[in-house]
Amino acid sequence: MLKSLIIDDEYLERVVLRSLIDEYCNFVQVIDEAEGVEDGFAKINKYKPDLVFLDVQMGDGTGFDLLKKFSHIDFKIIFVTTHEGFAIEAIKYAALDYLLKPLETDSFINAINKLQNVSRMNVLEQQVQLLLEKSNERKKIALPTADGLLFVKIEDILRCESDGSYTNFVLSNGKKILVTRVLKEFADILPSNLFVRIHKSHLINMEYVKQYSNRNGQSVIMENNDEIPVARTRKDSFLELLKGNSY
């Protein structure tokens, strides 16, 4: 049984991660949780865990700030983050894997399989493989709804629309999903080469743009004929994007 510690400043993320561990990892025991760098540092020293699930960005610093406090790291690390740009830094700390939020069951299971098969003889090979995998890993996204997590292919997302503390997802097949997260979180998570925020309330998939219209101000017509306003402050940058790219 591996002793593990979850370090994340978001309570709901800790709940989701713990539930995944409980369901899929009968050889991993969560001994405690921590909410930040200082709390995490103290609990690592107290419990001496075999494995740490470590958030990258927290209220009092980063997961890397925490690791820098150790002269020797004798525990395995799985990073958990909303951003995909931390792979190189994660490799420096011999991370076994890093998981992208919102957490996907498949990615989590892959990380756990690595944990079971890890060998010090091929650490370098595993690290190189990690970089290759992460460059194109995210094909689905987990959407937290009132009924639980719903897994959706990213390529099927036509657009996202803010609804207060919620986000409405519109899929290419016409299905609509109300998600219990704010739009900004998905603007940070979804691939920036495909998804563009053209308005404070709207994030669109450029693959589904059918027309740019000057009628009634500036707007975008999507493949499903939804008309989405383009904010004045975003108009110029959006037009440059349209001119410079073909989708």
Helices and strands as residue ranges (DSSP letters): E 2-7, H 11-24, E 28-34, H 37-47, E 51-55, E 57-58, E 61-62, H 63-67, E 76-81, H 87-92, E 97-100, H 105-117, G 120-122, H 123-134, E 140-145, E 148-153, G 154-156, E 157-163, E 166-171, E 176-179, H 183-189, E 195-199, E 202-205, G 206-208, E 209-213, E 219-222, E 227-229, H 232-244
